[in-house]
Amino acid sequence: MKTKSTWPLVAIHWRDAYDGSNGWTEVKNYEAEQCTVVTVGWLWEGCLEGYVTLVGSYMPDEVDDPKTVGMPVHIPVGMILETFVLEQPMVNLPWMELKQESPTSETPHASSSGHRPFQGRLLDVSNLHPERRG
């Protein structure tokens, strides 16, 4: 069975708080810098007033009724520059197929052996940013 989260998958560009270098700073030589961040995640609407909350992980077996999320990030609404809704990937729920085919009443949990091994193609990203190599 294939499904996707009921929460929208978004990318948010936002202005982060900036902290200058530690120690004493000469005012005449100081140049403030803006720090812009991009955060991608599933939008948890209504989580915290005054903030947009994104989560990085969810349990696919809870897709119809979310109870557990991972890595919540709260971004102050006033710091958001742009928001983009992304195409959401479909999630394979093999244990749901097993439940329909299996005569037993036990359903494997998402983290169990009910998952097939990864069959996708890994992307080599080692040369995407050669200027960042040490």
SULQUIDA-V860703 format. One record per residue. PHI is phi as a letter, one per 20 degrees, with the letter a starting at -180 (999 if undefined). PSI is psi as a letter, one per 20 degrees, with the letter a starting at -180 (none if undefined). D_LAST is the distance of its C-alpha to the last C-alpha in Angstrom with 1 decimal. Layout:
BEGIN
phi,psi,d_last
PHI,PSI,D_LAST
PHI,PSI,D_LAST
END
This chain:
BEGIN
phi,psi,d_last
999,p,44.4
d,q,41.8
b,r,41.4
b,r,39.0
f,q,38.7
f,i,41.3
e,p,38.6
f,q,36.9
e,p,33.2
c,q,31.7
d,p,28.5
d,p,28.9
e,p,27.1
b,q,27.8
e,o,27.2
e,r,25.8
f,q,26.9
c,p,24.6
d,p,24.3
f,r,23.7
f,q,22.0
f,q,24.0
n,a,26.5
f,p,28.8
c,p,28.1
f,p,30.2
g,g,31.9
f,h,32.1
d,i,28.3
e,p,27.3
c,o,26.1
f,q,26.1
c,q,23.7
e,q,24.5
c,o,22.3
d,p,23.1
c,q,22.5
d,p,23.4
c,p,25.0
d,p,26.5
r,a,29.3
e,p,33.0
f,o,35.3
e,n,37.4
f,p,40.2
m,j,42.2
f,g,40.1
b,p,39.8
g,p,41.7
n,i,39.7
c,q,36.5
d,p,35.2
d,p,34.1
d,q,31.8
d,q,31.4
e,i,28.6
b,q,30.9
b,r,34.6
e,o,36.9
f,h,38.2
f,i,41.5
d,j,42.0
g,h,41.3
f,h,45.0
b,m,45.2
g,p,41.8
c,h,42.1
c,p,38.5
c,r,35.2
c,q,31.7
l,l,29.0
f,q,31.2
c,p,29.6
d,o,32.1
d,p,31.3
g,p,33.9
g,g,35.9
f,i,35.8
e,i,32.0
f,p,32.0
e,g,31.4
b,q,31.8
c,p,32.5
c,p,32.4
e,p,34.3
d,q,32.4
f,p,34.1
e,p,34.4
f,q,33.9
f,q,36.9
d,p,36.7
e,p,38.6
d,m,40.9
f,h,42.1
f,h,44.0
f,h,46.2
f,g,47.2
f,h,47.8
f,g,50.0
f,h,52.1
e,h,52.5
e,p,52.9
f,i,56.3
e,r,54.8
e,i,54.2
e,p,50.9
d,p,47.8
f,q,44.4
f,r,42.0
g,h,38.8
e,j,36.7
e,a,39.3
f,j,39.6
f,i,41.2
e,q,37.9
f,q,37.3
f,q,34.0
g,p,31.2
c,j,32.2
e,a,29.8
d,p,27.1
e,p,23.4
e,p,21.2
e,o,18.1
d,j,15.5
f,h,12.4
d,j,12.7
f,h,14.0
c,m,11.1
f,h,9.2
f,i,8.4
e,i,6.4
f,q,3.8
e,none,0.0
END
